[in-house]
Amino acid sequence: MSGARRRWVLVATILGSGIVFLDGTVVNVALPRIGHDLPSRLLGTLEAQTYVYNAYLLTLSALLVLAGALSDRYGRRRMFTIGLAGFGLASALCGVAPGIEALIGFRILQGAFGALLVPGSLAILRAAFEGEEQGRAFGLWAAGTSVTTVAGPLLGGVLVDAFTWRLVFLINVPLVLLAIYAAVRHLPESRDEAAAGRFDSLDALLFGVAVGGISFGLIYGGERRWQDPAGYVLVAAGLAAGALLPFTLRRSTHPLVPPALFRSRNFNVVNLATLVVYGALYVTGYYLPLFSQGMLGYSAAAAGLSGLPISLCLILLSPRIGRLSARFGPRPFLVAGPLLMAIGLAWLVRLPQASGAWRLEHGWLPPTGYWIDIFPAVTLFGLGLAALVTPLTTALMGSVSGAQAGVASAFNNAISRVGPQLAGAAIFIGVSAVFFARLGSHPAGVSPLNRPPDPALAGPVLAASTDAFHLAMAVCVLLLLAGAAISLAAEHRPRAAAGAPPSPQRLAQ
């Protein structure tokens, strides 16, 4: 394959997966305006806004494994192109939605087609690149998708404030058209030639219920402080479906996920590490901005800019680390990355309480205390994340044959979405318990990491919220240390991920 064609492969895969990540973040800042312009006839305003956000992510998560299997069986370029076309159409429909119920429906459609893009993009890169160039390609993919994820809130804010929230969705259309051109003209076709053209529909149903039930149940239960039994029912249904899967996969003539994947030690190690590390990543990304704004008095812009070192580390270092991972093997990076992230969060565990009252800073830049309190932590965290992301992808892709790259990537992506929900729900319970235990009561309108309506409660809430935040960060440190320990079990095969697909003997280990 020529160098020019490989560059188009990168353009197509980065754009295809990037728009999926972009739509996971760009919509957040538009939700208040959407709720104002499209009042719901069936749901409360806040609940309707929540569904606009979660309907997309839950559909995406629930269908990832099915989408990966479809790509492996029917052709990755074909399914990737279908995903692009469907995602572009769904985005256009979101942009012209006449009501919020219709918008929620179109968001579900977006998530369904988006599920074809993320695992498909990695499988295409796996087939198009070899050796150190494959590691670099994974690094560029990680950097490119990081840019879209980070740019989402900023882009969304500009579009909403300067124009209309509808452009948040319509902006996808030109990106999709460029990606379709690159896919049709330059992407090589690849598939699992040994796979049958069909697979067990029961497996697909169970995977969807397992991932969707657990994720939605935890989100729904958390929003309602676990006072509604529906949250418990959804989680229980998801866990039951997950427990049935090993039995149905072994008995199925055409399993959705080949059981041989789970005989690969690296595949199991990578997925288990993903579960705990991404749980810590999500919780940190959720609680740190809340603490910065609610307790330290940062403006929204300053809180957003305070995490900029993480983004810069990902963008600048991911391609280089990808090459090093392909040359020396991913295991050293899989261990060092979570350790550096844990050291960074350990610094946040000692983050001091704001003295006396909130430091009400409303400028664009973080306050002077940022350079001592937060900057060292987020820089170390960013270095660790940059050291981890690409080698994790390299290890995953190197743990399976090229024929099964799509479903393997999809399975890992599903794990990366369940882990945050599990960690978030468990840590929220602990944070709430510590917060109200420190306060000694449950004052009305008071919640962790949020400024109380009664100024008289400012001091006690500051102290209680600081303790709760320290607990959240300490648990994340433990999760990251667990991720590093798990990664020690990975095979140290310097060129396995970059060269030929593993032999059947390797897969059977």
N, C-alpha and C positions, 0 to 999 in steps of 0.2 A: 504494500500500500504506500502511495506517495506521501511526502510530507504535507502537501497541501490538503490531500484528502483526510489525513489524520487530524489536521487542524479543524476541518469541518466536522469531523466526528466529535471533537471536543466541544465545538460550538453547539451542536445539536444536543448532546447529553447534558451539558451544563445548563443550557437554556431550559431543556425539558424538565430536569429535576429542580432547577432554580425557581421556576414559576410555581411549582408545588410548595416549596418552602416559603416563597414570597407570600403566597396566599394564606399561609398559616400565621403570618405576623402583620401583613399590611392592613388587614381588615380591622384589627383591634382599635386603632385610633379613629376609625370611621363609625364605630358602633353607636356612639351617642347621637351623631347626626342622622344615621339610618333610623334609629328609634324615633327621632323627632319627625322625620319626613314620611316615614311609613308606619303609622300607628297600627297596632295589631287589633284585630277584631276578636281573636280567640284567646290570646295570651297576654299576660302582663308585659309592660314595656321592657323591664329588665330581663324577664325570662325569655322573651322573644329575641333580644340581643344576644343572650347566651346561646340560644339555638343557632343563630346565624354563624356564630364562631364554632361551636362544637359539632354541628351537623356535618361540616366539612371534614374536620379532623377524625371524627368517629367513623364515618364512611370510608375514608382513606385508610385508616388503621385496620378496619374489619376486612377489607377486600385485598390487602397487600399480598397475602400468601396465594390467594386465588389468581391474582394478576400475574404474579411471578410464574406460576405453573402454566398459565395461558401463554406467556411469552416463550417459555422453554419449548412448549409443544407446537405452537403455531407460527413461530418466528418472531424474534425480538424486534427487528425493524418494523415488521407489519404491525405488531401490537403497540409498539412505541408510537408509530405514526397515527394509529387509530386513537390512542390516548391523547396525543397532541390535538387532533382535530376535535375530539369530543370535549376536551378541556377548553379549547378556544370558543366553541359554541356555547358551552355552559357559562363561561365568563361573560360572553356577550349578553346572554339571557339574564344573568345577575345584574348587569349594568343597566338593563331596561326593565327590571322587575317592577310590576305595578303595585305590589303589596309585600309586606314582610313575610307572609306565609309562602308566597310564590318564591321569594328570595331564598327562604330556607330550603325549599324543594330544589331550586337550581344549585344551591350549595352542596346538597347531597349528590347531585349529578356531577358537579365539579370533583368531589372527592372520589367518586367511582372511577372517572377517567384518569384522575391524578394518580390512582393506585398503579396504573400501567406504566407510569413514567419513571419513578425512582428506582425500583429494582431493575427495570429494563435498561436504564442508562448505565448502571454499573456492569450488567452482563455484557452490554455492547462494548464498553471499554475493555473488559476482560478478554473479549474476542479480538479486538482491534490492535491491542498493544502487547508487547512482550518485554521481558527483561527489565532493566532499570527504567525504560520508557513507560512501562506499565505503572510502576510506582509513581513516576512523575505525573502521569495522567490522572491517577487517583488523587494525587496531591492537588493538582489544578482543579479537579472536580470538587474536592473539599473546599478549596479556597473560593471558587466561584459560587458554590451554593451558600457558603458563609456570608459572602457579600450580599446576596439577595436576601438572606434571612435578617442580617443586621440592618440593611437599607430599608426593609419593609416599613417599620414605624415612621422613619423620617420621610420616605416617599409618600406614605399614606397621609401624613400630616400636611405636607405641602399640597397634595391634590385636593384634600378635603377643604383646607382653609382658602386656597386660591381659586378653586373651581367647584367641583362637586364630588360627593362620595362615589358617584357612579363611575368615575374614572379609575377608582381603585380596582375595579373589575375590568373595565374596558382596556386598561393599559396592557393586559395580558394578550390581547388580540394580535398586535404587531409582533410581539415576541414569539407567539405561537407560529405565525406565518413564516418568520425567518427560520425557526426550528424545523418546520415541516419541509421547507426548501432544502435545508441541509440534510435532513433525514432521507428524503426521496432521492436526492442526487448523489449522496456520498456515503451513507451508512451501509456497511456490509450486512447481509442477512446471515443469521446464525440461529440454530435451534438444537434441541436435544433429539438427535436422529433415532435414538433407541426408545424414545417415549411414544406411547400410543397416543392417538389423537383425542382420546377422551380420558377422563379420570373420575374417581368416585365422587358423586355429588354430595354424599353424606359427609365426607371429609371436608369439603368446602363449606358446608353448612356449619359443622362443628367449629371449624377455625373462625368463621365469622362470629358465631355466638360467643366463643371463648374470648376473643380479643375485644369485640364490641361490648359484650356484657360486662366484662371486668372494667373496661375503660369508662363506659357510660355510667355503670353503677357507682364507681368511685367518684366520678364528677358529680353525679346527681345527689349521692348521699352527702358529699362534702358541702354542696351548696345549701342543703337543707339541714345541716348540722346533725345528720343521721337521725332525724326525728320522723322521717318518712320510711316505712318498711319497704317501699319499692326499691330503694337503693340496695338493701340487703338481698332482695330477691334477684335483682340483676346480677350482682356479684356472684351469688350462689349459682345462678344459671351459667355464668361464664366459667366458673371453676369446675362445675360438673361437666360441661362440654370439653374443657381442657383435659379433664381426667379420663374421658372416654377416647380421646384422640389416639393415644398409643395403641389401644386395642383395635380400633378401626383401621389404622394405617397398616398394622401387621396383617390384618385379615383381608385387606382390599387387594383385588387383582391389579387395579390401576390406581395406586395411592396418589393423593395430591402432593404430598411430600415424601420422596423416597426414604424409607427407614434407614437405608445405608448412610444417609447424611449424618445420622446420629452416632455412627460408628467412627466418625472422624473426631479425634480428640480435640484438634484445633477448632473445629466447628462448635463443639460443645463449650469449650473454654471461652471463645469469643462471644458467644451468646450469653453465657452466664456473666461474664465481665460487663457486657453491654447493659444487662439488666440492672446491675447495682450502680455502675458509673453514670449511666444516663439518669438514673433516679436522683443521684446527687447533683448532677448538672441542672436538672429541671428545678429542683428545690432551691438551689442557689440563685438561679435566674429569677425565681419568683419572689423569694424573701429579701434579697439584697436591695432591689429597687424600692420595695415597700418600706424597709427599715430606713433607707436613705431619705425618702420623702416624708414618711409618717413620723419618724423619730428624730432624725437629724435636721429636718427642715429643708432638704434640697428641693429645688424646683424640679419639675418633670424633665426639663432639658438637661439640667446638671446631673440628675440621676442617670439619664440615658448616656451622657458623655462619660460618666465615671467608669462605665464598662468598656470604653473604647480600646484600652490595651488588649483585651481579650480578642476583639475583632482583628486588630492589627497583627497580633501574633498568628492567628489563623491564616490571614491573607498572605503574610510575608513568608511564613515558615513552612506551610503545608507542602508546597511542591518540592522543596529541598528535603524535607523529612521523608517524603514519599520515595525519593531516590535512595536515600540512606537505608530506609526500611527494606527496599527491594534488594539492596546490596548485602546488608548485614543480617537481615531477618527481622521480623516485627517484634519478637519477644522483648528485647531490651527496652523498646519504646512503650510497649504495652504495660510494662512494670513501672518505668520511670515517669510516664505521663500521669497516672493517677497519684503517684507519690508527690510530684510537684503540685498538683491540684490540691492534695490534702494539706500540704504545708501552707499554701496560700489561704485555705479556709481556716486553718488553725490560727492564723493571724487575726482573722475576723472574730474568732471565739473570744479574743481579748479586747475586742472593740469597745471603747469606753462609752458609758452613757453620756448623752449630751448634758452639759453642766447646767443645772438649774431649770432650764426651759429649752424649747427647741431653738436650734440655730436657724432662724428664719432667713435663709439665703435664697433670693429669687432670681439671681443672675443666670446667665447661660453656663458659666464655668462653675465647677464644684468649689466649695469653700476651701480655705487654706489647710484645714485639718485633713482634707482628703489625701494629701501627699504622704501623711504618716499613717492615717487610719485605714485607708482603703486601697490606695495605689499599689503598695507592695503586694497586697493580697491578690488583687485582680491581675497583676502582671504575672505573678507566679502561676496563678490559675490558668491564664491564657497560654503561657509557655507549656504547661502540662497538657492542656487540651490540644494544642497544636502538635505536641509529640505523640498524642494518642490517636487522633481521628483517622489520619491516613493509614498508619500501620494497622489499625483495627480493620479497615476496609481491605488492606492487602492480605492480612491474615485470614479474613473471611473468604475472600476470593481464592486464596491459595489452598484452602482446606477442602475444596470440592472440585469436581471435574468441571471443565468449561461448559459441558452440556447442562449441568444443573445450577449454573451461576444465577439464573433469574430467580428460581424459587428459594435458593439459599439467601440471596440478598433480601428478598421479600420477607422471609422468616426473621432475619435479623432486624429489619426495619420495624416489623410488628413488635418484636421484643423491646426495641428502643422506645416504643410508645406505651407499652404496658408498664415498664419499669418506672417511669416518672409518675404515673397515676398511683401505683402501689406505694412508692416512697412518699409521694405528696400526701396521700391520705393518712398513712401511719404517722408521719411527722406532724401533720396538722393536729392530730389527736394529742400528741405529746406537747406541742406548743400551746394549745388551748389549756391543757391541764396545768402546766407550769404558770401560765399567765394568770389564770383565775385563782390558783392557789396562792400566788404572791399577793394578789389584790385582796384575797380573803372574802370576795363576794362576786356577784355577777351584775354589775351596774348596767342599767338599760342603755343601749346604744354604744356600748364599749366593746371593742374587739382588739385582738393582738395587732400591734404594729400600725394602728390607726389613731389619729389624734382624737381624744374624747370630746364630746359636745360640751361637757362641764369643765371649765378651766380649773376648778378646784381639784379635779382628778389628775391634772397634768403630771405632777411629781410621781404619784404612785404608778400611773400608767407607763411613764418613762422607764421606771425601774423594772416593772413587770415585763414590759415588752423587750427590754434589753436582755433579761434572763431568758425569755422565750426564744429570741433570736440566737443567743449563744447556744441554746440547746439544739436548734435546727442546724446550725453550722457544725456543731460537734458530731451529730449523727451523720451528717454528710461526710465529715472526715473519716468516720468509721466505714462508711460505704466505699469510699475511695480506697482506703487501705485494704478492704476486702477485695476490691477490683484488682489491685496490684498483686495481692496474694494469689488470686485465681489465675492471673496471667502468667505466674511462674510455672504453671502446669503446662503451658503451651509448648509445643515442640519447637526446638531451635533449629529451623531449616532455612539457612540463609537465602536460598534461591527457589524455594518451593513455590512461593506466591508469584514469582516473576517468570518462571519457566514453563515447562510443559505441565499439563494437568497431572495431579497426583495419580500414581498407579493404583490399581484395585487393591494391592496389598497395603498401600498407605491408607486408603480409605477405610480399610477393614480394621485398622489399629484401634 
